[in-house]
Amino acid sequence: MTTFAGRAERVVVLTRQGCHLCDEAIAQVAAVCAETGEAYAVLDIDSDPDLQRRYTEQVPVTFVDGVQHDFWRVDPVRLKAALLRSR
C-alpha cells in the first residue's frame, strides 16, 4: 500500500507534464469523482524523485485509498465500483 502523507482524497492520480494519457485519466477521474462525491488529487511525479523513480514508465497511475488501482488508462466503471465500496 502506498500512502500519500497528508492526503485526505480517496483518489490520487500520478501524472507528469506533457502526458496526453494523464490528461485523459484526470478527466475520467474528475467525472467519476463528481458523480460519487469523492475528492481526488493530482500529483506530478517529476516533483518527487522517489515517485519519479518508481512510476516513470507507468503514468498515469491511479490510486484508490492508497492502493494502486490502474495505470496508463482509467476504467471509469471499475473506478466507480471501487469508490462505492466502503473504505
N, C-alpha and C positions, 0 to 999 in steps of 0.2 A: 504494500500500500504506500502510495506517495502522499505526503502531506504538504500543503502549501500554508506555511505559518501565517496566522492572522487572517486567513480567508474564511469568510462566512458563506460564500457562494457554494452551492452544491455542485455546480458545473464549472470546470476550468478548461479553457482551450489554450493550448500552447501553439504559438504561431511564430512567424518571422516576417520581416518586411519583404515585399515583392513576391509573396507566395499566393498565386491565384487559388489554389486549393484551400488555403487558410481563409481567404475571403468568403468562399462558398461555405466552408464549415461554420464560420461565425454567423452567417446569415441563417443557416439551418438551426444552429443552437439558439440564436435570438428568437426565431419563430416558435420553436418548441417551448422555450422558457417563458415566452409571453403567454402562450396557451396554458401552461401549467402553473404560472405564477412563481416560478423559481428564478433566482438570480444566477448570473453567470459572470465569470471574469475571463479576460483575455490577457495572457502573459507572453511577451516576446522572449523567446529562448535566448536570443543574442544578448540580452541584458543580464544573463546569469550563466557563467561559464559551466557550471555543473549541468544545468538543463540543456545547454548547447551540446555538451559532450554526450549526454545520454540520449537526446531525441533529435539530433540534427537531420537524420535521414527519414524520420517518421512524420514530421509536421505536415499538417496539423495533427495534434494529439488531443483527444478529448478525455477528460476525467470526470467521473461522477462519484461524489462522496469520497474522493481521494484515491479511487481505483481507476486504472486505465480502462477506458470504455471502447474507444475507436482510435484509429489513426488513418491518415490520408483522406478519408471520407466519413461523413456523419450519416447514419441511417436514422432519419427522424422518428420512425415508428419504434425502433429499438431504444432510442434515447428517451422518448416519451414513456415507454413502458418502464424503463429504469427509474425515471423520476416519480412515477406513480407508485412504485414500491415504497414501503416505509423504509426509513433510514436504518 
